[in-house]
Amino acid sequence: MPDLTLAARSDIQGMILSGYGHLPDAAYQFLQIHNVAQFKVWLSRLIPAITTAKPWDIQPDGTKAKPEMAVNLAWSYAGLRAIGLAPEILNTFAREFIEGMITPKRSELLGDTGTSAPEHWDVGGSQNPEIHLVLILHGLNREQIQQYLRDLLPEAAGVRTIATEYGFRPPHQKEHFGFHDAISQPQIEGTGDQPTAPENVIRTGEFILGYANEYGLLPSPPTVPRTQDANDLLPDLVIPDAATGASTLKDLGRHGTYLVYRKLAQDVAGFWQFMAQHGQDATGCPAASDMLLLAAKFVGRWPNGTPLVLSPTQDDPSIENANQFQYMPEDAGGFACPIASHIRRTNPRDSLDGSPAESFKTARRHRILRRGSIYGEPLFPLEALDQHTVPLDIAEDGQPRGLHFFGVNVNIERQFEFIQQTWSNNPKFNGLYNDKDPISGDNDGSGVMTIPRHPIRERVNHLPRFVTVRGGGYFFLPSLTAIRFFAL
């Protein structure tokens, strides 16, 4: 497939193609529209400030001129309804986006039950004000972002703030359990990036509407009747194999995508206390090496990101590409990286039933792009794990900490929801019996973690839930062209 054109990239919101790695701080402003006329005036003025996927300019010294602030904007279904989109437009959006994340059906599907149920959430959820928009900012520091927000959202913007969440990415890129995060990201075909491995290059249409997906099909986009695009802003809908003649529909989705948001609280003390309880030496005392190995078995990587498949007994910082590996050639039985581990089930690579080639094909149809940041102060020095120092006497301090997760995908049901329901929450994943994802699964104390070993496997019983949902929602991240249409 040819690379995305400059015109296309200038129409795509930047966070699809970039995680803004040079901007360590983030703010997520959840908004509700209360004056549509004022909002549309504000939106028209905001458009030039929205960060696109256009390649950054090259400076005279050969470096890229990276922005010091990135701005992106996404709508909920309620937000699209609030700006006055007609039912014949609203009804063309994806069913799961229309239904939303907090319906009983989807709560059960996602495992958002018990303490993770929407009535307990901090943002979104059934007991909080309805969210219409999320304004996503990435910047150099929180003070810069807060000042920008004050300037960006005057009283005449026609919106009120429902919630503001802040996040950051530490230099070591670790999440609060202490493991290097966001290593296994797919590469989007057509971006022009040098592929690290062919099986990691995913068709553009898995992440951006208007392009072919892994099935070779154009995903069904939201559309607008031609008669409702009076200014002829939107592109015509491309209908494969259609009879000759102009389409009666305009493509509202092209160059946009769907965005999944999850606020995930991490029980850091509980996680490492569990490791101490089950990672003991022959005398029955917690042993740092056993705790670290058990934690790595849960995740599938060592804290520095080294995959267990490539280094099963100890971490190895000398391994250059920590994402270029397969399971079946060396570890079909999961003796290095357990089949139940977090990374092996959220991206099974070549390890599903059938041939490795068929497994990769299946896995590619369920990939997502992950964006996000952590929130809250670390409970212990996270870098210490890389020196094999584990938190032996860790105790809960009552402070909130966790992860702001954003997932980019064109098909919420087939990508994000499938991963969560069929791979993370399924106790019988890939031949297992009672093993949910030990990190992101909806464990309730009744499940196990099976660790293959010689001469007999080990089962770690009574897995509690280490990650609890504290917020969420489904959003539509439109193209710049679609945003101009919304502003009229």
Backbone hydrogen bonds, N-H to C=O, Kabsch-Sander energy under -0.5 kcal/mol:
donor,donor_aa,acceptor,acceptor_aa,energy
4,L,190,G,-3.9
9,R,5,T,-2.6
10,S,6,L,-2.0
11,D,8,A,-1.4
12,I,8,A,-0.9
13,Q,255,H,-0.5
14,G,51,T,-2.9
16,I,13,Q,-1.5
17,L,14,G,-0.8
18,S,14,G,-1.8
23,L,20,Y,-2.2
25,D,139,G,-2.2
26,A,167,G,-2.6
27,A,137,L,-2.3
28,Y,165,E,-3.1
29,Q,27,A,-0.5
29,Q,135,L,-2.8
30,F,28,Y,-0.7
30,F,163,A,-3.1
31,L,29,Q,-0.5
31,L,133,L,-2.5
32,Q,160,R,-2.3
34,H,158,G,-2.5
35,N,158,G,-1.8
39,F,35,N,-2.5
40,K,36,V,-2.4
41,V,37,A,-1.6
42,W,38,Q,-2.5
43,L,39,F,-3.0
44,S,40,K,-1.9
45,R,41,V,-1.5
46,L,42,W,-1.8
47,I,43,L,-1.7
49,A,46,L,-2.3
50,I,46,L,-0.7
50,I,47,I,-1.3
51,T,71,V,-2.8
53,A,9,R,-1.5
53,A,12,I,-2.1
59,Q,57,D,-0.5
59,Q,63,T,-3.5
62,G,59,Q,-2.6
65,A,57,D,-3.1
66,K,64,K,-1.6
70,A,138,H,-2.5
72,N,136,I,-2.3
74,A,134,V,-2.0
75,W,476,F,-2.6
76,S,132,H,-2.3
80,L,76,S,-1.9
81,R,77,Y,-2.1
82,A,78,A,-2.0
83,I,79,G,-1.4
84,G,81,R,-1.3
85,L,80,L,-1.7
89,I,86,A,-1.7
90,L,86,A,-2.5
91,N,87,P,-2.6
92,T,89,I,-1.8
93,F,90,L,-1.5
98,I,94,A,-2.2
99,E,95,R,-2.8
100,G,96,E,-2.0
103,T,100,G,-0.6
107,S,103,T,-2.8
108,E,104,P,-2.2
109,L,105,K,-1.9
110,L,106,R,-2.6
111,G,107,S,-0.8
111,G,108,E,-0.5
112,D,107,S,-2.5
113,T,111,G,-1.9
116,S,113,T,-2.2
117,A,114,G,-1.6
120,H,117,A,-2.4
121,W,118,P,-1.3
122,D,470,R,-3.5
123,V,470,R,-1.1
127,Q,118,P,-0.6
128,N,125,G,-0.7
132,H,31,L,-2.9
133,L,31,L,-1.9
134,V,74,A,-2.3
135,L,29,Q,-3.0
136,I,72,N,-3.0
136,I,134,V,-0.6
137,L,27,A,-2.7
137,L,135,L,-0.6
138,H,70,A,-2.1
139,G,25,D,-2.6
140,L,68,E,-0.7
145,I,141,N,-1.9
146,Q,142,R,-2.9
147,Q,143,E,-2.1
148,Y,144,Q,-2.2
149,L,145,I,-2.6
150,R,146,Q,-2.0
151,D,147,Q,-1.9
152,L,148,Y,-2.4
153,L,149,L,-2.1
157,A,154,P,-2.1
158,G,155,E,-0.9
160,R,32,Q,-2.6
162,I,30,F,-3.4
163,A,30,F,-1.3
165,E,28,Y,-2.3
167,G,26,A,-2.4
168,F,374,I,-2.4
169,R,24,P,-2.3
173,Q,170,P,-2.0
175,E,179,F,-2.1
178,G,175,E,-1.8
180,H,303,P,-2.4
181,D,173,Q,-3.1
185,Q,183,I,-1.6
187,Q,200,N,-2.7
189,E,202,I,-3.1
191,T,188,I,-1.4
200,N,197,A,-1.9
201,V,198,P,-1.5
202,I,187,Q,-3.3
202,I,200,N,-0.6
205,G,212,A,-2.6
206,E,203,R,-2.0
207,F,204,T,-2.1
208,I,204,T,-2.2
209,L,256,G,-2.7
211,Y,208,I,-0.8
213,N,217,L,-2.6
216,G,213,N,-2.1
224,V,250,K,-2.1
226,R,248,T,-2.6
228,Q,225,P,-2.5
229,D,226,R,-1.5
232,D,229,D,-2.0
237,L,249,L,-2.1
239,I,237,L,-0.7
242,A,239,I,-1.8
250,K,224,V,-3.3
251,D,235,P,-3.3
252,L,222,P,-1.7
252,L,250,K,-0.9
253,G,222,P,-1.2
255,H,209,L,-2.6
256,G,253,G,-2.8
257,T,477,L,-1.8
258,Y,409,N,-1.4
259,L,475,F,-3.2
260,V,407,G,-2.5
261,Y,473,G,-2.6
262,R,405,F,-2.4
263,K,471,G,-2.1
264,L,262,R,-0.7
264,L,403,L,-3.1
265,A,263,K,-0.6
265,A,468,T,-3.2
266,Q,401,R,-2.3
267,D,466,F,-3.0
268,V,266,Q,-1.4
271,F,267,D,-2.2
272,W,268,V,-2.2
273,Q,269,A,-2.4
274,F,270,G,-2.0
275,M,271,F,-1.9
276,A,272,W,-2.0
277,Q,273,Q,-1.9
278,H,274,F,-1.9
279,G,275,M,-2.3
280,Q,278,H,-0.8
281,D,285,C,-2.8
284,G,281,D,-1.9
287,A,279,G,-2.3
291,M,287,A,-2.8
292,L,288,A,-2.5
293,L,289,S,-2.2
294,L,290,D,-2.4
295,A,291,M,-2.5
296,A,292,L,-2.2
297,K,293,L,-2.2
298,F,294,L,-1.9
299,V,295,A,-2.0
300,G,296,A,-4.0
302,W,306,T,-2.9
305,G,302,W,-2.6
308,L,300,G,-2.0
310,L,307,P,-0.8
311,S,307,P,-1.4
319,I,316,D,-1.9
320,E,318,S,-0.5
322,A,320,E,-0.9
324,Q,321,N,-1.1
325,F,323,N,-1.1
330,E,327,Y,-0.5
331,D,327,Y,-3.0
332,A,328,M,-0.6
334,G,331,D,-1.2
341,S,338,P,-1.6
342,H,298,F,-2.6
343,I,299,V,-2.3
345,R,341,S,-1.3
346,T,342,H,-1.8
347,N,343,I,-1.1
351,S,348,P,-2.3
359,S,355,S,-2.4
360,F,356,P,-2.7
361,K,357,A,-2.0
362,T,358,E,-2.3
363,A,359,S,-2.9
364,R,360,F,-2.6
365,R,361,K,-0.9
365,R,362,T,-0.9
366,H,363,A,-1.8
367,R,364,R,-0.9
369,L,408,V,-2.0
371,R,406,F,-3.5
373,S,404,H,-1.6
374,I,168,F,-2.4
375,Y,402,G,-2.2
382,L,380,F,-0.8
384,A,381,P,-1.4
385,L,382,L,-1.2
386,D,383,E,-1.4
387,Q,384,A,-1.4
388,H,385,L,-1.9
389,T,384,A,-2.2
390,V,388,H,-0.7
392,L,390,V,-1.5
394,I,391,P,-0.8
402,G,375,Y,-2.2
403,L,264,L,-3.0
404,H,373,S,-3.7
405,F,262,R,-3.1
405,F,403,L,-0.8
406,F,371,R,-3.1
407,G,260,V,-2.3
408,V,369,L,-3.0
409,N,258,Y,-2.2
409,N,407,G,-0.6
410,V,206,E,-2.2
412,I,410,V,-0.6
415,Q,411,N,-2.2
417,E,412,I,-2.8
418,F,413,E,-0.7
419,I,415,Q,-2.2
420,Q,416,F,-2.3
421,Q,417,E,-3.0
422,T,418,F,-2.3
423,W,418,F,-1.1
423,W,419,I,-0.7
424,S,419,I,-2.5
425,N,420,Q,-2.2
429,F,426,N,-1.4
431,G,428,K,-1.2
432,L,429,F,-1.8
435,D,427,P,-2.3
436,K,434,N,-0.6
437,D,424,S,-3.2
441,G,437,D,-1.5
443,N,441,G,-1.7
445,G,463,L,-2.4
447,G,463,L,-0.5
448,V,434,N,-2.1
449,M,460,V,-1.9
451,I,449,M,-0.5
451,I,458,E,-3.4
458,E,451,I,-2.8
460,V,449,M,-2.7
460,V,458,E,-0.5
461,N,459,R,-0.7
462,H,447,G,-0.6
463,L,447,G,-1.8
466,F,464,P,-0.7
468,T,265,A,-2.6
470,R,263,K,-4.0
471,G,263,K,-0.8
472,G,123,V,-1.2
473,G,261,Y,-1.8
475,F,259,L,-3.0
476,F,75,W,-3.5
477,L,257,T,-2.9
477,L,475,F,-0.5
480,L,11,D,-2.4
483,I,479,S,-2.0
484,R,480,L,-2.1
485,F,481,T,-1.8
486,F,482,A,-2.3
487,A,483,I,-1.6
488,L,485,F,-1.1
